Amino acid sequence: MFEVVKSGKTMHGLRKFTIATLRLCPFLMLFHIFLHLKVNEGVREKENSDRLEWLQQHVIFEGLEEKITFNSLTNCLGPRKFLHHGVLTKVHTLSLRFRT
């Protein structure tokens, strides 16, 4: 191995490889960041879906004419998002609100 490394051709090839790798480095870094963003987005979507499913199973819809499906698509904005968690209090109408 030592004799192979001493030859000029191998060192020249290694130098070319190193330069090419350094040129690709910014692109690889951007790809790495993009991949992390996609994974994080997927995890957020899964957590959102799980929270909405849990909420669907634990909320009582007495007095409502139409059943509400939390984990469904909206008319214009795509899937519903779980924005806040906390204590719910009933007000005089049939609507629910969050206590802050």
Secondary structure as a PSIPRED ss2 file (coil, helix, strand):
# PSIPRED VFORMAT (PSIPRED V4.0)

   1 M C   1.000  0.000  0.000
   2 F H   0.000  1.000  0.000
   3 E H   0.000  1.000  0.000
   4 V H   0.000  1.000  0.000
   5 V H   0.000  1.000  0.000
   6 K H   0.000  1.000  0.000
   7 S C   1.000  0.000  0.000
   8 G H   0.000  1.000  0.000
   9 K H   0.000  1.000  0.000
  10 T H   0.000  1.000  0.000
  11 M H   0.000  1.000  0.000
  12 H H   0.000  1.000  0.000
  13 G H   0.000  1.000  0.000
  14 L H   0.000  1.000  0.000
  15 R H   0.000  1.000  0.000
  16 K H   0.000  1.000  0.000
  17 F H   0.000  1.000  0.000
  18 T H   0.000  1.000  0.000
  19 I H   0.000  1.000  0.000
  20 A H   0.000  1.000  0.000
  21 T H   0.000  1.000  0.000
  22 L H   0.000  1.000  0.000
  23 R H   0.000  1.000  0.000
  24 L H   0.000  1.000  0.000
  25 C H   0.000  1.000  0.000
  26 P H   0.000  1.000  0.000
  27 F H   0.000  1.000  0.000
  28 L H   0.000  1.000  0.000
  29 M H   0.000  1.000  0.000
  30 L H   0.000  1.000  0.000
  31 F H   0.000  1.000  0.000
  32 H H   0.000  1.000  0.000
  33 I H   0.000  1.000  0.000
  34 F H   0.000  1.000  0.000
  35 L H   0.000  1.000  0.000
  36 H H   0.000  1.000  0.000
  37 L H   0.000  1.000  0.000
  38 K H   0.000  1.000  0.000
  39 V H   0.000  1.000  0.000
  40 N H   0.000  1.000  0.000
  41 E H   0.000  1.000  0.000
  42 G H   0.000  1.000  0.000
  43 V H   0.000  1.000  0.000
  44 R H   0.000  1.000  0.000
  45 E H   0.000  1.000  0.000
  46 K H   0.000  1.000  0.000
  47 E H   0.000  1.000  0.000
  48 N H   0.000  1.000  0.000
  49 S H   0.000  1.000  0.000
  50 D H   0.000  1.000  0.000
  51 R H   0.000  1.000  0.000
  52 L H   0.000  1.000  0.000
  53 E H   0.000  1.000  0.000
  54 W H   0.000  1.000  0.000
  55 L H   0.000  1.000  0.000
  56 Q H   0.000  1.000  0.000
  57 Q H   0.000  1.000  0.000
  58 H H   0.000  1.000  0.000
  59 V C   1.000  0.000  0.000
  60 I C   1.000  0.000  0.000
  61 F C   1.000  0.000  0.000
  62 E C   1.000  0.000  0.000
  63 G C   1.000  0.000  0.000
  64 L C   1.000  0.000  0.000
  65 E C   1.000  0.000  0.000
  66 E C   1.000  0.000  0.000
  67 K C   1.000  0.000  0.000
  68 I C   1.000  0.000  0.000
  69 T C   1.000  0.000  0.000
  70 F C   1.000  0.000  0.000
  71 N C   1.000  0.000  0.000
  72 S C   1.000  0.000  0.000
  73 L E   0.000  0.000  1.000
  74 T C   1.000  0.000  0.000
  75 N C   1.000  0.000  0.000
  76 C C   1.000  0.000  0.000
  77 L C   1.000  0.000  0.000
  78 G C   1.000  0.000  0.000
  79 P E   0.000  0.000  1.000
  80 R C   1.000  0.000  0.000
  81 K C   1.000  0.000  0.000
  82 F C   1.000  0.000  0.000
  83 L C   1.000  0.000  0.000
  84 H C   1.000  0.000  0.000
  85 H C   1.000  0.000  0.000
  86 G C   1.000  0.000  0.000
  87 V C   1.000  0.000  0.000
  88 L E   0.000  0.000  1.000
  89 T E   0.000  0.000  1.000
  90 K E   0.000  0.000  1.000
  91 V C   1.000  0.000  0.000
  92 H C   1.000  0.000  0.000
  93 T C   1.000  0.000  0.000
  94 L C   1.000  0.000  0.000
  95 S C   1.000  0.000  0.000
  96 L E   0.000  0.000  1.000
  97 R E   0.000  0.000  1.000
  98 F E   0.000  0.000  1.000
  99 R C   1.000  0.000  0.000
 100 T C   1.000  0.000  0.000
